[in-house]
Amino acid sequence: MIEKKLKITQVRSVIGGTKKQKDTIKALGLGRPNYQVEKQDNACTRGQIRVVQHLVKVEEV
């Protein structure tokens, strides 16, 4: 079975964001605009993305 991956790109800064949003960006492995990571597509990752959906762009790989 092929596992799906998500390519997550941070498009906005966390300046002015809540502590939860800053911690979530850090947990995803991001930190500055235009940083990119690939993560497994699962419920945990989708939940993290939902918290910072206005700061990131998500693509299925």
Secondary structure, 3 states (H helix, E strand, C coil): CCCCEEEEEECCCCCCCCHHHHHHHHHCCCCCCCCEEEEECCHHHHHHHHHCCCCEEEEEC
